[in-house]
Amino acid sequence: MRDESVFLIGVGVFFGIVGLIYWLTAYEDAGGVLLLGTCFLGLVPGLWSLAYPIAAGHDRHNGSRRTYRARATVRCATATRRSAGKAN
């Protein structure tokens, strides 16, 4: 499980419980609908990223998240070396 998925599912469950309690005690429709919407805004992306890890940026073979930081550092170092060699 990824940390983002667990966090988003936790947000959805929390707001689902709060929405249920609010709906049962306040007898107001608008607030309950907004809390239900917040519940879905947490559950849908959390469950989606658990079900489709490749779409979320994970590598199929080793299961780790792809990162481009090392390649970006090399490009910056190469660009810096090229510009340092030129006379101004």
SULRA-V112994 format. One record per pair of residues at least 24 apart in sequence whose C-alpha atoms are under 10 Angstrom apart, sorted by the first residue. I is the first residue (numbers start at 1). GAP is how many residues later the second one is. Records with the same first field share a line. If there is no record, write none. Layout:
BEGIN
I=GAP  GAP
END
This chain:
BEGIN
1=48  49  52
2=44  47  48  51
3=43
4=41  42  45  46
5=37  38  39  40  41  42  43  44  45  46
6=36  37  40  41  43  44
7=35  36  39
8=31  32  33  34  35  36  37  38  39  41
9=30  31  32  33  34  35  36  37  38  41
10=29  32  33  36
11=27  28  29  30  31  32  35
12=24  25  26  27  28  29  30  31  32  33  34
13=25  26  27  29  30
14=24  25  28
15=24  25  26  27  28
16=24  26  27
END
